[in-house]
Amino acid sequence: MNNTNRGRLLVVSGPSGIGKGTVCKELLRRCSDLLLSISCTTRPMRPGDEEGVTYFFKTEEEFERMVQAGEFLEYAGMYGKRYGTPRAFVEKNLLEGRDVILEIETQGALQVIQRAKEDVTSVFLLPPSMRELHKRLVERSTETPEKARLRFESAYREIEYAEQYDFVIINDQLEETVEALRAILIASHYGAGRALDHMHALKEEQVL
Ligand code: 5GP
């Protein structure tokens, strides 16, 4: 039995190249009740992208209209492109008791951690070493060497945010990372604050 019926918002973040996508995909495969929040972005589609599956692709104007209308739970800019989490999907599912995962970069993650504190469990993924992160970024090579270098350099700043998260996992072995994340998600349902209604009900219960 869960402590309350409200769902949990699992925020997974970390520097570019850390493998957030792979980790989250595997977690989603193992947790059939967990839902992935699909973000909006102004970046162009890349091979493998699919509208409404990887992202909702928006023009600058559409994105700005959504910002003005307060439709994002968080949003951030990365290398001239914008990314945001649609608020309605997250709020509806949490209310209906479903867990939602956000796979987002650090600026946005910190906004969610501050704004939706009660509902959020945040996890930061760190690389085993900077050399390994560099290798993963270069090998992924979905971008030019110059862009990969920029992303690698910003990783040094991004990892400083790790201490603001609830949990940190060194993403060395995929299996271990995914299982740790699954354990964190399960445990996040059992925070003492979530059982207050039940504790009050117990006190009212007359047995003898
Ligand atoms: P990509 O363009 O490679 O798909 O994603 C670039 C970065 O944007 C990744 O670090 C990804 O986690 C992040 N990202 C994706 N969606 C969102 C979002 O809705 N909000 C924020 N803040 N970052 C996002």
Boltz pocket constraint, residues with backbone or C-beta under 6 A from the ligand:
constraints:
  - pocket:
      binder: B
      contacts: [[A, 12], [A, 14], [A, 15], [A, 16], [A, 20], [A, 39], [A, 40], [A, 43], [A, 74], [A, 75], [A, 76], [A, 78], [A, 83], [A, 84], [A, 85], [A, 103], [A, 104], [A, 105], [A, 106], [A, 107], [A, 108], [A, 109]]
      max_distance: 6.0
